[in-house]
Amino acid sequence: MTEVVRYSPTSYSYTFGGREPGLRVAPGTIVELCTEDCFGGQVRTVDDLPSKACEFPFLNPVTGPVYVEGALPGDTLAVHFVEIVPARDWAVSSTFPHFGALTGTHTTATLHPPLDELVWLYDVDVAAGTVQYHARRSDFSVTLPLDPMHGTAGVAPAAFESRMTIVPDVHGGNMDTPELRAGVTAYFGVNVEGALFALGDGHCRQGDGEVCGTGIESAMNTVVILDVIKGSFAPTPRFESDDALMSAGSARPLEDAYRMSQHDLVTWTASLTGLDVLDAYQLVSQAGTAPVGNVCDPNYTMLAKLDRRYLGPFTAYDGLHARLRASARDYLAAR
């Protein structure tokens, strides 16, 4: 029988690496956990400006880390997202004076006036599957589909390194891709004993790129299954859905993040199918897509994505995603 563990953290982490685990589990364990929003729950109304309500660097808290027994450097941690549900009937988004894709930042210094700092409050209706957008400077309002995802997920980096949770890299981190939703399995290369997985930054939904620097930020009740793939190392975060394989690349400039993601998807495709690398390159070039993750964080994130139907009978990690999906269905049916 699959073990189910409930994890309610008494405190949150703000780094990947450099933290003792808050929970230890065996491979295959289902973990029910809660996460706080990127503002730590401090921004609740349109008058709660993040610059006043929040204290840097205590932003983007994550739940964990979780130590997974038997995970060793050189292995891969598989994280299947069973369910992601907003924990409140409200969520927030904001603009910042010096953060986002369409404003001057500390790395893109300009003499233009900074953007206004504004907060948007969204109404969340889980039963209806909607979030309600309200314009701040007019009476315009529109209903958007709820599409919960996690912006931040990953494992401890290698070589004793500790990274702020807002930084995405090969360990995962703040990738902010809408592809990290329920039904997806994420693969992270293990750098330290136990992997030390952590998760946070839930969004009710988010457009590609997270252009303004925030999604529709929400606390989440999330269920994951954690498993270990022995003797195989994912060089960069990988995602698998029922329909596609995806590779993530995080770097600056954006074209290097694009190259990283495409390189991994091409070489992954070649290793799965036995194709020559240039044959795999040709296939991904003609059949692949490139969803954008974040274009705001210290590193940018790009994904490379290939529909599974173009891979014929070949499956990743000996069909682990399908097995985890079956375990997820059994869990949801029995609950």
N, C-alpha and C positions, 0 to 999 in steps of 0.2 A: 504493500500500500504506500502511495506517495505521501511523504511527510509534508504537512502544511504548517508554516510558522508565521505568527503575527509579529511584526516588528514596528513598535512605536518609539521613535527615538526620543531620548530625554534632552539631547542637544544635537546641533547640526554641524556639519563640516563645511569648510570654505576652501579646502584644497583637495586635490587628488595626490595621495602620498603624504607621509608625515603624520598620519593619524593611526591610533590603535583601533582595531575592529570593534564595532558595537554589537556584532552578531557573528556567530560561526554556524555554518550549515554544511550538510553533506551534499554532494552532487545530486541533482535531480529534485532538490527541495523546492516546493512552491512557497514563495515569500509574499505575504500580504503586508504592504507597507504604506506609510503616508509620507508625503513630501510637502514642504512649504513653498510658497511662490518666491520669485526672485528677489522680492523686496522684504522677505521674512515676515509677511503679513502686516507690515507697518503702513502700507499705502491702502487705505480703505475708502476714501472719498476723493472727489476731484480737488479738494483743498489740501490733501496730504501730498505735498511735493516731495519726490524722492530725495532731493538734495537736503531737505529739512528732516524728513522722517527716518532716513536711513543713514548709517554711518559707514563710510568706506574704511576698510575693505570688506565689511561684513555684508556682502551682497551675494546673491545666487547661492543660497545654502543648499547642500545636498544631504540626503539621508544615507547613512553608512559611515565608514565602509563595512562591507560584509565580507568575511573571510570564508572562502569556499574550500573545504577540505580536499586535499589531493591536487590542487592547482599549483603548478610549479612553473618557473620561467621556461619558456619554450612551448608551453601548452597554449590553448585558446579557451577563453571563457565564453560559453554560449548563454545569452540572456534572452529568453522568450517573453515578450510582453503579452500577458494574458488579457489584461483589462486595465484601462486608464480612465478614471471617472473623476470629474471635478468635485471637490469636497465642499464647495460653497455655492450659493446662488448668485454670486457676483464675482467679477474678475476685473482686472485693471490693465491699462496700457499707458504709455507715456512717451513724450519726446523729451530729450535732454539738450541743453545748450551746446555740448561738445561731444555728442555721441550719436552715431547713426550714419547711414550711407549718404545723406544729403545735407551735411553740415561740416564745417571745419572741425578738425579734431587735433589732438596733440601731435599726431603723425602727419596730418595734412593741415598745416597751419595756414590760415587765411586772415585777412583783415576785415572780412565781412562780419557783420554783427551775428552773434550766436542765435540759434533758434530759441523761441520761447519754451519754457518748461511748462508743459500741460499734462494733465492726467485725464484719461477717458475711463469711465466706469461702465462696464458691460453687465447686463442682466443675463444670467445663465439658467437655462431650463433644461436639465438633464433628461427629464421625461419626454419633452418635445424634441430634444436633440438640436437645440438652437442657442445662439447667443445674440443679444440685441445691441447693435451699435447705435450710439447717440452722438451726433456732432456736437462739438463744444460751442461753436460760434454761429449756429443756426438751429432750426427746429428739425433738421433732417434726421431720420432714423431708418434703419434697415435691419432685417433679420438675416443672420448668417448661419450656415450649418455648423453644428458642433463637430469638431474633428480633433479630439484630444491627442496630444503627443508630449514627449519629453524633450526639452532642448538640451539637457545636460545629462550625460551618462558616460561611464568609463571605469577604468581600473587605475591602480597606482602606476606612475611612470617608472622607468628603470633607473638604476644608478643612484639610488637614494634621493632622487629628485622629488620636489614637492611643487605642484603647479596650482595656481589659483583656479577656481572652478570656472571663471569666465574665459579661460584660454583653451581653445580646442587644439589637439595635436594627435599624434599617432596613438596615444593612450585613450582617446575619446575626448571627454570634456564638453565644452559648450558649443557643440556643432550646430545646434538650432536648425535641424532639418525636419520638415513635416513628415518625412518618411518614417520617423521613429514613433510609430503608432501601434495600437493593439493589433495582434496578429503577426507581428514582425519578430524575427529572431536576429539579435545583434551579436556579432562575434568580435571579441577584443583579445589581442595577443597578451598573454600573461607575462608580466615583468618581474613580479615579486611573489614569494610564497603566499598562497591564499588568494591571489589576484587583487583583493581589496576593492570590490565593486562598490560604486556609489551612484546615486541617482537623484535628480531634482529638476527644477526649472520647468514645471508643467505649463503647457499652453492649451487653452481651450481650442484654439486654432492659430495658424500663422501663415502668412503668405510666403512664397519663396523669397529668400534673401533676408527676411526679418528687417525690412528696409529702414524703419524708424528706430531700430535698436531693441524693440520689445515686441513680444507676441501679446496675445490676450492672456495675461499672466494669472495663474491660478494654483492654489493648493490642490493636490491630487491624492486620491486613494487608488493605489496601483498594485497590481498583482503580477509577479514575474516568476519564471522558473529558471533556476541557475544550474548549469551543467558544465562539465569540463571535457574538452577534446584533447586527449593526451597525444603528445609528440607532434603536434601541428601548430604552427605559430602564424596568426593573422598579422601581417606586417602593418596594417592600418585598419581602422574599424570597417567591418563589412556588415551588410544587412541582407536578410533574405525574407521575402514575402512569399505568398502562394504563387505570385505571378512573376517575380523578378529577383535577380541578384543585383546587389549594389555595393560599390566601394566608395569610401569617403577619403578625401584628401583635405588637409588643413594646413595652410601656409599663407605667407604674403610674398609676392603679389598674388592676385587672384588666379592668374594663369598658371602659377606653380601649383596651387591647390587643384586646379583642373588637371594638370599633367599627372599629379600624384594619383588622383582617383582613376583616371583613364589607364595609367600604367598598371595599377593593381588589378583593375577589371580585365584588362587584356591578358596579363600573365595568369590570373586566376582562371579565366576561360580556357587558356591553353592547357593548364594543368588538369582541369576537369575533363576536357574532351580529348586530350592527346593531340590537339592541333598544333602545328608549327606556330611559333609566336607571331609570325607575319600573317599567317592565315587567320589567327585569332584577332589580330589587329584589324584586318580587313572586315571581319564579321562585326566587331564592336563599332567600327567606323560607320558602317552602313545601317546597323540595326539598333545601336545604343542611343540613349538620351542622357542629358546632363542636368539634372535638377540642382538648383542652387541652395546651399545651406545658408549660413550667415555671411553677410558682407559688412559687418560692423565690429566684430570682436578683434582682439589683438592678432589673431590669425583668422583668415577667411576660410570657409568650407565649401567644397564642391562635391557632388556625388556623380558617379558614373553608374548607369543603370542599363541592364540588359534583360529583356523579356525571356523568361524561362523556356518558352516554346521554341526558341532558336537554339537551344542546347541539346535538343533531341532527348535521349533517355538518360543523359548524365545528370547526377545530383551532387550537391555540395555536402561535404562532411557525412557521407554515407546515409543521407536522408534524415539527418537529425532534426531538421526543421519540421518535417512531417510528423515525426514521433512526438515532438514537443507540442505541436498543434493538437494532436490527439489527446495528450495529457491535459492540455488546457480545456478542451471540450468536455472531457470527463469531469474535471474540477468544476466547471461552470454548471454542468448538468446536475451534479450532486449537491451543489450549494443550496 
